[in-house]
Amino acid sequence: MVLATFIILIHTAAAAILSWLYFRRYAMTRPPIGVFNLGDIAVMIGMVVLVPFLYLLLPLWIVASLLALASCSILYFTWEPVLHSAWAIWLVTILLAGADLVTALVPEIEPTWFFVVNNAIIVLSVIGVTNLWAQSGMKARDAAILGGALAVYDVIATSLLPLMIDLFTRLEGLPFAPELAWPLNTAGEWLSLGLGDLVLAAVFPLVMRKAFGRTAGIFAMIIGLGAIGLLIVSLIFRLLVGTFPVMVVLGPLMVLQYIYWHRRQAQERTTWQYLRAEPMK
């Protein structure tokens, strides 16, 4: 349990910190769909509700194909501003995807290697998704609304219904499984943190920095990582047992932070104002 806790915490911190560093250094190629707005948030909430049902109903080979397609797309666009060369981007993407497939599907390979590779892909995916959202104009207000809505959804889907438990049980061991995970024992139990929780924890510091400044962003990161850390450590001391809806804690913290900084500074900075105040180096 201690080893699994340490590994999950290190990967969580890496995802948030590397997303922050990437945000200040690289500009992703953004799809021509305009600036993020509340309509996009409504669509995202709808997808969050719909996708688990699809993953539970569709044949596993289709689910695995969808996860692979999404992961490879995110990896490609994440590496694009870093490597520049198309062949290098494709090479790294294919190598990572191939390693995930091989470690997941070849029985002779130690299962731990799958967790190593898949966790690395999850961290890279978080860097890509968070920066795509933040660089596409997502406001701190939008992220706070999304966090609050997902907190309510998480209570229903995880605590009141077996939806999330059934979903992650079905996705267990699949290539590109959307979770940070590490085995606890040889009985098949593992400690995990969902990709959605990790994305929200990592994107909020970016949009808070853009909206209210570096201090707001740093505090958002510390609070988010601290909350996840406390929840995971609580498992060691058996203060929490089983599956816990992480957004129940993260969501309200995001809303409260947004309210505090909005009252303190009256309004968010636009992306143009942010870049003017903090030019990219």
C-alpha positions in Angstrom: 0.0 0.0 0.0 2.8 2.4 0.9 4.6 1.8 -2.4 1.4 2.1 -4.5 0.5 5.4 -2.6 4.0 6.8 -3.3 3.9 5.9 -7.0 0.4 7.4 -7.5 1.3 10.6 -5.7 4.5 11.0 -7.7 2.6 10.5 -11.0 -0.1 12.9 -9.9 2.4 15.6 -9.0 4.3 15.0 -12.2 1.2 15.5 -14.3 0.3 18.8 -12.6 3.8 20.2 -12.6 4.7 19.2 -16.1 1.4 20.6 -17.4 2.3 23.9 -15.7 5.8 23.9 -17.3 4.4 22.9 -20.7 1.8 25.7 -20.5 4.6 28.3 -20.1 6.7 27.0 -22.9 4.8 25.3 -25.7 1.8 26.3 -27.8 -0.4 23.4 -29.0 -2.0 23.3 -32.4 -5.6 24.2 -31.6 -8.6 22.9 -33.5 -10.5 25.5 -35.5 -13.6 25.4 -33.2 -13.4 28.8 -31.5 -12.9 29.7 -27.9 -14.0 27.6 -25.0 -17.4 28.7 -23.6 -20.2 27.4 -21.3 -21.7 25.6 -24.2 -18.6 23.5 -24.5 -18.7 22.8 -20.8 -22.3 21.6 -21.2 -21.3 19.2 -24.0 -18.4 17.9 -21.9 -20.7 17.2 -18.9 -23.0 15.4 -21.3 -20.1 13.3 -22.6 -19.0 12.5 -19.1 -22.5 11.1 -18.4 -22.8 9.2 -21.7 -19.4 7.7 -22.2 -19.4 5.3 -19.2 -22.6 3.7 -20.4 -21.1 3.3 -23.9 -18.0 1.7 -22.5 -20.1 -0.7 -20.5 -22.4 -1.6 -23.4 -20.0 -1.8 -26.4 -17.8 -4.9 -27.1 -14.4 -4.7 -25.5 -12.5 -4.6 -28.8 -14.5 -1.4 -29.8 -13.8 0.2 -26.4 -10.1 -0.7 -26.6 -10.0 0.8 -30.2 -11.6 4.0 -29.0 -9.2 4.3 -26.1 -6.3 3.7 -28.4 -7.4 6.2 -31.0 -8.0 8.9 -28.3 -4.7 8.3 -26.6 -2.6 8.3 -29.8 -4.3 11.5 -31.0 -3.6 13.2 -27.7 0.0 11.9 -27.6 0.6 13.2 -31.2 -0.7 16.7 -30.5 1.2 16.8 -27.2 4.5 16.0 -28.8 4.0 18.2 -31.8 5.3 21.5 -30.5 8.1 19.7 -28.6 9.6 17.6 -31.4 8.5 19.6 -34.5 9.5 16.9 -37.0 6.5 14.7 -38.1 8.6 11.5 -38.3 9.9 12.0 -34.7 6.4 12.7 -33.4 5.0 9.6 -35.0 7.9 7.5 -33.9 7.5 8.5 -30.2 3.7 8.1 -30.4 3.9 4.7 -32.1 6.6 3.4 -29.6 4.6 4.5 -26.6 1.4 3.0 -28.0 3.1 -0.2 -29.0 4.7 -0.6 -25.6 1.3 -0.2 -24.0 -0.3 -2.8 -26.3 2.6 -5.3 -25.8 2.7 -5.0 -22.0 -1.0 -5.3 -21.8 -1.6 -8.2 -24.2 1.5 -10.4 -23.9 1.0 -12.8 -21.0 4.7 -13.5 -20.5 5.5 -9.9 -19.6 5.4 -9.0 -15.9 2.1 -7.1 -15.3 3.9 -4.3 -13.5 5.4 -3.1 -16.8 1.9 -2.4 -18.1 1.3 -0.1 -15.2 4.7 1.6 -15.8 3.9 2.3 -19.4 0.3 3.1 -19.1 0.9 5.5 -16.2 3.5 7.4 -18.4 0.9 7.6 -21.2 -1.7 8.9 -18.7 0.7 11.7 -17.5 1.5 12.7 -21.1 -2.2 12.7 -21.9 -3.0 14.9 -19.0 -0.3 17.4 -20.2 -1.9 17.5 -23.6 -5.6 17.7 -22.6 -5.0 20.4 -19.9 -3.0 22.6 -22.2 -5.4 22.2 -25.1 -8.2 23.3 -22.8 -6.3 26.2 -21.2 -4.8 27.4 -24.4 -8.1 27.2 -26.2 -9.5 29.8 -23.8 -11.1 27.8 -21.0 -11.9 30.3 -18.2 -11.5 29.7 -14.5 -15.2 30.1 -14.2 -15.8 27.3 -16.7 -13.4 25.0 -14.9 -15.1 25.7 -11.6 -18.5 25.1 -13.0 -17.3 21.8 -14.5 -15.7 20.8 -11.2 -18.9 21.6 -9.3 -21.1 19.6 -11.7 -18.7 16.6 -11.7 -18.7 16.6 -7.9 -22.5 16.0 -8.0 -22.2 13.5 -10.8 -19.4 11.6 -8.9 -21.6 11.2 -5.8 -24.3 9.6 -8.0 -22.1 7.5 -10.2 -19.7 6.3 -7.6 -21.4 6.4 -4.2 -25.1 5.9 -5.0 -24.7 3.8 -8.1 -22.1 1.1 -9.1 -21.4 2.8 -12.4 -17.8 3.8 -11.9 -16.9 0.6 -10.1 -18.4 -1.4 -12.9 -16.6 0.8 -15.5 -13.1 0.5 -14.1 -13.6 -3.2 -13.4 -14.4 -3.7 -17.1 -11.5 -1.6 -18.3 -9.0 -3.3 -15.9 -6.0 -4.5 -17.9 -7.1 -2.9 -21.2 -4.5 -1.0 -23.2 -4.7 2.7 -22.6 -6.9 2.2 -19.5 -7.9 5.8 -18.4 -6.5 5.7 -14.9 -3.2 6.0 -12.9 -2.9 2.6 -11.2 -0.5 0.4 -9.3 -1.0 -3.1 -8.0 -1.4 -3.6 -4.2 -1.0 -7.4 -4.1 -1.0 -10.5 -6.2 -4.7 -10.9 -5.6 -5.5 -8.4 -8.3 -6.3 -5.4 -6.1 -4.8 -2.0 -7.2 -4.8 1.6 -6.2 -6.0 4.0 -8.9 -6.9 7.5 -9.7 -9.2 8.2 -12.6 -8.0 10.2 -15.6 -10.9 12.7 -15.3 -10.0 13.5 -11.7 -6.3 14.0 -12.7 -7.2 16.3 -15.6 -9.4 18.6 -13.5 -6.7 18.8 -10.8 -4.0 19.7 -13.4 -6.0 22.1 -15.6 -7.4 24.2 -12.8 -4.0 25.7 -11.8 -3.4 26.7 -15.5 -6.7 28.5 -15.9 -6.4 30.1 -12.5 -2.9 31.4 -13.5 -4.3 32.7 -16.7 -7.3 34.3 -15.0 -5.9 35.7 -11.8 -2.1 35.4 -11.8 0.8 33.2 -10.9 0.0 33.1 -7.1 -3.6 31.9 -7.8 -2.3 29.2 -10.0 0.3 28.0 -7.5 -2.2 27.9 -4.7 -4.6 26.0 -7.0 -1.9 23.4 -7.6 -1.0 23.0 -4.0 -4.6 22.7 -2.9 -5.5 20.2 -5.6 -2.4 18.0 -5.0 -2.8 18.3 -1.3 -6.4 17.2 -1.4 -5.6 14.2 -3.6 -2.6 13.4 -1.4 -4.7 13.4 1.8 -7.4 11.2 0.2 -4.8 8.6 -1.0 -2.9 8.6 2.3 -6.2 8.2 4.1 -6.4 4.8 2.5 -3.3 3.7 4.2 -4.8 4.4 7.6 -8.2 2.9 6.6 -9.9 6.2 7.0 -11.3 5.6 3.6 -12.3 2.2 2.3 -13.1 1.1 -1.3 -13.9 3.5 -4.1 -14.1 7.2 -3.1 -15.5 10.0 -5.4 -12.5 12.3 -5.6 -14.4 15.1 -7.3 -16.6 15.4 -4.2 -13.5 17.0 -2.6 -11.9 18.6 -5.6 -15.0 20.1 -7.1 -16.0 22.3 -4.1 -12.4 23.3 -3.6 -12.3 24.6 -7.2 -15.6 26.5 -6.7 -14.4 28.1 -3.5 -11.1 29.2 -4.9 -12.8 30.7 -7.9 -15.2 32.7 -5.7 -12.4 33.9 -3.6 -10.1 35.2 -6.4 -13.1 36.5 -8.4 -14.2 38.6 -5.4 -10.6 39.8 -4.8 -9.8 40.8 -8.4 -13.4 41.5 -9.8 -12.9 39.8 -13.2 -10.7 37.3 -15.0 -7.9 38.3 -17.3 -8.4 37.4 -20.9 -5.7 35.3 -22.7 -4.5 38.5 -24.3 -4.2 40.3 -20.9 -2.5 37.2 -19.4 0.2 37.1 -22.2 0.7 40.8 -22.0 1.3 40.6 -18.2 3.3 37.3 -18.4 5.0 37.1 -21.8 6.1 33.6 -22.9 9.8 33.1 -22.8 
